[in-house]
Amino acid sequence: MPQLTRRTALTATAALAATAVPAPRASAEEHHHGSPEAFAEVYKGRRIQGRPGGHHGYAVTVDGRELHVMRNADGSWISVVSHYDPVPTPRAAARAAVDELQGAQLLPFPAN
């Protein structure tokens, strides 16, 4: 009978741990493909909308003006207005931008 080695034990433990960890679940605002759902609402008196498409795969507007958003490698989202505060969804990025704007109009942002 083969003797159990440290390497064999660690390999078996790693394999068991890998199968026991559940896969990450998509948020309530994401489709089954990982793409956020479209949204439209009035937040603090501002009309915010989002839909798949746009420069980085998702388009967001505040009062009809484009809010440049981008998804980070970890799945969080940032906008040109609040890029130091990552949030979980494009809707949250739009709301954070409205909070940061404090009533000011969103100005056009030239994308490269």
Secondary structure, DSSP 8 states (H G I E B T S, - for coil): -----HHHHHHHHHHHHHHHS------TTB-TTS-B--EEEEETTEEEEEEE-STTSEEEEETTEEE-EEE-TTS-EEESSSTTS-BSSHHHHHHHHHHHHTT---------
